[in-house]
Amino acid sequence: MPGSARGSKGSVVQDHVALAEIELCGELMIAASAAEAAGEERLSLARIDEVLRAVTGDFDEPVRQYERR
């Protein structure tokens, strides 16, 4: 089937990390569109972290929390 990822025995292969990244990109685009509609020029770093569900780790480095749905 064109456009689909298939394993060697015809099973569908899913890259869960790639799917999570695509979902987060979509959420960022939605947030950016909403900010633009509200007259904001860009998203603040705090809003980006909120959209990406980022938390600060022990070493002040952002740690991403990916939820499996």
RAHU-V576847 format. One record per residue. N is the residue number from 1. RES is the residue in one small letter. NEAR is the number of other ideal C-beta (glycine too) atoms within 10 Angstrom. Layout:
BEGIN
((N:RES:NEAR) (N:RES:NEAR))
END
This chain:
BEGIN
((1:m:7) (2:p:3) (3:g:4) (4:s:7) (5:a:11) (6:r:10) (7:g:8) (8:s:6) (9:k:5) (10:g:7) (11:s:9) (12:v:9) (13:v:9) (14:q:9) (15:d:10) (16:h:10) (17:v:9) (18:a:10) (19:l:13) (20:a:15) (21:e:13) (22:i:11) (23:e:13) (24:l:15) (25:c:11) (26:g:10) (27:e:13) (28:l:15) (29:m:11) (30:i:11) (31:a:16) (32:a:16) (33:s:10) (34:a:12) (35:a:15) (36:e:12) (37:a:8) (38:a:7) (39:g:6) (40:e:12) (41:e:6) (42:r:10) (43:l:17) (44:s:10) (45:l:9) (46:a:9) (47:r:16) (48:i:15) (49:d:15) (50:e:12) (51:v:16) (52:l:17) (53:r:13) (54:a:15) (55:v:10) (56:t:10) (57:g:9) (58:d:6) (59:f:6) (60:d:6) (61:e:7) (62:p:11) (63:v:11) (64:r:12) (65:q:8) (66:y:14) (67:e:7) (68:r:6) (69:r:7))
END
